[in-house]
């Protein structure tokens, strides 16, 4: 589309009357695209410096004070009215530009307890103390440094072309995404009441398996409900030589792990995606001692609330039923605990998503925009679309790997480093250029003047 638009404008240099009468808006859009491209080119060196700073100065969830302070300062320089300390270390930047829609753009701030092994000259050497008092290495292994850099690029670009849009632009820096707690904290702290309530919410997320320079989109469910579940299986301990005098929680735990695998295969509708994974099992201290208890840790994934509730209810039923069959007394029945750090599914509004996909094709080219499949990863951005107002939201993916690396991976049949990997290193410059351009285009589509 962008090529045909500019072609018409070149035709207009020969037949100006024809194009001006029939396609005046096309030339205006092409001129705006050229203006944005020029600004992004000019801002890119500074943005790369920002990216390297964020990458080498990561902070854990709930500890993002320096990151938030730097981001807030940069937004103020771009002309935004900035409020800090929203839902923890969250920041809200507001730029009012006349009457019109309100569009929210979100970035996340936090990093992960991962020791970086990329070998980059600006690799993180940071360490922090986690909630358990342990010293851990810290790394932006999920690309939040790229997200924040694109976020700043969008702020700087849109603040320079205020004649091209109208309304209220709300840019938020959200803490604790990796813990699934930042979005709900900001909402509870009045994000949609203290500030302008958005008509649309937008975000992007780096991809570890698609080429830099591309974007991807998923209409409808894009990411999953994520639940963490603890199961305490109790029994009657004793000597390993006399198992008949015990009620063995190790055997019961083994039976439970296997039985839980039948939930997805035999209880959930086959057309509904779900995952039940037992990621941790701990019990016992010595070879010849039957312990009193075994602890399991599970992660559950689903898309719909109905499947989520069915999965949790079935886990409770199976664990209790097996314990009853094993002769466990009532006062020692298993305890199933669903943890509070629940992340709801991210549901991209289909109409908004398809509309933005068309915009991305126009700005980036048809071959650089791809429809992707939903994944079972989690993202608390979905909460912004689950309030009573049912605000349309869209999170699109941003290609983060050099095209040569992707081709080599396919040729060799070798996987690429995933998000959260200690060796994940995005191809930052083309990814940031594309992210700033795509998000700016999306905002202009929603807020642009006729």
N, C-alpha and C positions, 0 to 999 in steps of 0.2 A: 504493500500500500504506500509506504513512504517513497519507494522508488517511482511509482506511478504518479504520486503527488508532485514530486519534483520534476518529473518529465513534463507534466502539464504546465508547470511554471516555466520550463524552458520553452515549451511551445508558445507560451504567452509572450515571450520576448520577441517572437516572430509574428504571432497573431494575438496581440494583447486584448483586442476587443472581444474576441471569441472567449478567451479564458476568463476575463474579468466579468463578462456577462453570465457565462454558464457555470464557472467554477471558482468564484472569488474566494470562498472559504477554504478551498484546497491550498491555494497559495498562502493564505494566512496561517494555516496549520503547518505548512512546510517551513515558513519563516520562523514560527515559534519553535519548531523542532530544531532548526539550525541555531536559534538563540540559546536554547537549553544546552545543546551539544557544545557550543562555544563556552558557556559558563562552566560546564562540567570539566572541559579540558583545562580551563584556567584554574579551577579549584583542585584538580586531581593531585598535583604534587603535595599540597598542604594536607589533603585527605590521607595520602599514604603516610605522611608523618604522624597524623592522628592515629591511624591504624596500628602503626608500629609501637606507638606509646601504649595504646590500649592492650596490645598483645603482650608487651613486656611488663605490664603492671596489672595483672589480673587480681580480682578479689572474689572470695567465696560468697555464696548466698548469705544475705543478711549482714554482710560486711562491706558493702560497695560504696563506702563513704567517699573515698578519693575519686573513684570513677564518676559518681554522681556529681561531685563538685566540679570536675573538669567539664563534664557534659553540660551542666547548668551554665557555666561561664561561657561556653561557646554559643549556646542558644541566646544568651543575653547579647553577645556581640552581634548576632544576626538580627536583633531587634525584637526578640520574643520577651513577653512578660513571664517570668519564671518563678514557680513555687517549688520549694524543696521540702523534703521530709514527708512526702505523701505515701502512706502505707509503708513506713520504714525509710529506706533511702531512695524512694521513688521521687522523680521530678516530673513537673508538668510545665511545658512551655506553650504559651498561647499567643498567636499572632492574629489580630483582628483586622480585617480588610473589607469593611463595608457589609452590607446585607448579603445573605447567601447561606448556603449549607455549611454545616460544621463537619469537618473530617478529622478523625483521630488517626495518627500514625504512631505505632508503638515500636520501641526497641527494648531488648532485655540487656541487663547490665552485668550479670554474675558469671563467674567462671567455675571450673570444676577442680576437685582434689586429685589432679593428675600430674605426674612428673613429665615435663615436656622432653621429647627425644627427637625433635625435628632437625636439630643442628643449625637452625636459622641464626644469623648473626644477632637478631633481636629476640631470640628465644627467651621465654620466661625463666627467671631464676627465683621467682617469688615463692615464699613459704608463708603459711598462716597456721593458726591454731583453730581446729574445728570445734564443733559443739561438745565433743567428748574430751576435749583438752589435749588432743593429739596434734603434734606438729606435722603438717602435710605440705607437699608441693602443690602449686596452683597453676593452672593453665587454661587458656581460652580454647579448649578442645572441641567446643560446639559452635564456634564461629560467631559468638556474640560480639567479638571485636569488629568483625566485618559488618554486623548489623548496626552497631553504634556509628561506625564510619559512614555508612550509607545514610543513616539518619541525619548526621550532621550535613552531609552533602545535599540532602533534600531541603533542609532548613536554609542553608546558604543560597541554594538555587532559587527557591520560591520567594525568598525575601528580596531577590533582585529583579523579579518579574511580577511585581504586585499588580501591574496594569493588565495582566493576563488572567487573573482569577479574582474571585470575590467570595467573602464568607469568613469563617473562623477556622483557622488551622490549629489543631491541638496536637503537640508532639509530646509523648510521654516516654520516660525512661523507667522501665519496670524492674524492680529488684526480684531476686529469689525465684526466677523462672525454673531453675534446675531443681528446686525443691517443691515446685507446684504450688507455691504460696504467695507469690508476689501480686498476681492479678487480683485475687480475692482481697488481699490486704489494701490495695489501692482503691478498690470498689467500696470496701467498708469505710475507708477514710474519706469518702465523698467525691470520688473521681467524676461521677456523672451528676453530682448535685452541687458541689462547690465550683465546678467549672462548667463550661458549655457542654451540654449533652450532645454527643455526636450523632449525626445521621448515618455515618458509615465509619467502620474501623478497619484499618489496613495494617499489615505487617508482612515482612519477608523473612525467609529462613534459608541460610546457606545449605547447599546440597553437596555431599561428598562423592557423588557418583555421576554427575552431569557436567558438561563442559562450561567453563567460564565464558560469559557472553550470551548465555541462554537463560530463559526462565521457564518454569513449569507451573501448572495449575491443576487443581482438583476440585470440580464442583461437588457440593454436598459434603459428606463425611470425608475429611482428609487425614485426621489423626484421631487416636482412640481415647476412650475413657481409660484411665490408669488408676488401679487400686493396689495398695500394698496390704497384705493380710498376714497376720501372725496366728499360728495355731500352736497352742500348748497341749500336747498329748500327755496325759498323766497315767500312771499305773501304780503297781505295788512292787517295790524293788526287793532284791535279795541276792542270794548266792547263785552264780552262773551254773554251778553243779546241780542245783535243785530248782530248775525252772518251774516245776509244778507247784511250788509254793509261792510263786510270784504272779503278777499280771504284767507281762512284759510290754512296756511302751515302745521299745525298739521295733518289735515285730508288728505292733499295731501301727506305728508310724510308716513302716514299709508298705503295709496293706493300704494305708490311707493314701500315700503318694500314688500308688498304682490306680486306686479307685478314682482319684480325682481326675485322672486322664480320661475317664469315660464321660466327663461332663460335656466336653466339647463334641466328642464323637457320638454320644448317645442321648444327650438331653437338650442340646441347643439346636434349633432349626438349622439344617445344613446351609441354608442361604444366608445365615447371619454369622458374620465373623466373630470369633472369640478366641482368647488364649488363656490357659491356666498353666503357669509355670512355677514349679517348686524350685526356688533358687538357692535355698539354704536348709540344711538339716543338721541339728546338733543334739547330741545326747550321750550320756555315759562318760565314765572316767577311766575304766580299767577293763581288761579282757574278761575277767571272771565275775563281774558285778552287773547284775540287772539293775538299771537305774530307775529312779522314780518318775522321770519325765524326759520327753524329747520335744524339741522346739523346731517348728517349720516356719519358713518365710516364703511367701508366694507373691508373684505379681500377676494381676488379672488385667486383661485387655478386652475391650468391647467397643461398639459404636453407640448402640441405642441404650437408653436408660432401662428398658425392659430386659434386655439381655444381661446387663450389669446386675440388676436386682435378682434375676433368676440364677445367675452364676453364684452369687454370694449365698443365697438361700440354699442352693444345692450343696455347697461346701459344708454349711452348717448341718444339713441333714445327713450327709455321708459320714462325716466325722463322728457324729453322735451315734449313728446306727452301727458303725463298725465297733465303736467303744462298747456299746451295749452287747453286741455279739461276742465280744472278747471277755465279758463278765466284769467290766469296770463298774465299780459302785457309783451310785448317783452323785455322791459328793466329790467324785474324781472325774466327772465327765469332761471331755475336751473343752477348751476355751478358745473361741474364734474371735479375733479382734481385727476389725477393719480400721486401718490407720486413718487419721484425720487428713493427711496430705493427699487428698484425692484430686486428680486432674481430670476435668470433664473433656469429652470429645470435642474436637475443633470441627465445626460444621460451616463450611464456606457457603454463603448464600449463593445458590445456583445462578440466579439472574445477574447478580453483581459480578460473579466470577466469569461468566461468559462475556459480559460486557467488557471487563478488564482484559480478557484474553484477546479480544479484538483490538483493543488499544495497544497492547504489547506487540501484536503482529504489525500494526501500523508503524510503531516507533522503532522496533528492533528487527523487523523482517520476519516473514512467514517461517523460515527454517530455524529461527532462534526461539520459537515458542512451542512448547510441547505439553500435551495433556498427559498427566502422570496418574499412576494408580495410588489409591489411599494406602497409608501405612499404619502399623500398630504402635508407632512411637507416640509419645505424649507431648502436649504443649498447652500451657494454661492460658494462652491467648483466646482459646475457645470460650472462656468465661465472659468475655466482653459481649458475646452474642447471646448469652443465656440469661440476661436480666429480663425484667418484666416487659421492657420496651421492645425486646427481640430485634436489636439493632443488627442490620446486615454487616457481616464481617468477611474479610478475605485475607488469608495468609497464602502468599505464593512462594515458590521455591526459586532460589537463585543459584545457577550453576557455579561451582566453586573449584573445578579442577581443570588444568590446561587440557586443551583438546588433544595434544600429543600424548599426554599421560593416559587419557581415556582410551585412545586408539591402541596404545601399547598394551594396556591392560586387557583389552578385548583380544588382541592378537595372541598374547601369551596365555590367556585364560586365567589371569591372576587378578584377584580382587584388589580393590583400592582401599586405602585406610578409611575407616568409617569415622563418623562423628564420635567424639569421646575417646578416640585413639590418641595415644601419646605422640604419634607421628603424623597426625592430620595437619597439613599445611596448605591452606587454600591458595589458589592463584589470585592473589589479592587485587592487583591493579585492574584487570579486565572485569573481575567480579564486582568490584566497587563501582566502576564506571557504569556497568549494566544495572546494578542495583539502584544507584542514584537516578539514572535515566528512567527506569521502569516505574519506580515509586513516584517520581515527579510527574510522569505521564499520567499515572493513575489519579493523582490528586487533581491535576489540571482537567481531566475528564469529568470529575465530580464537581469541581468548583470553577471551571473555566467560564469565561464570559462568551456570550454568543458572538 
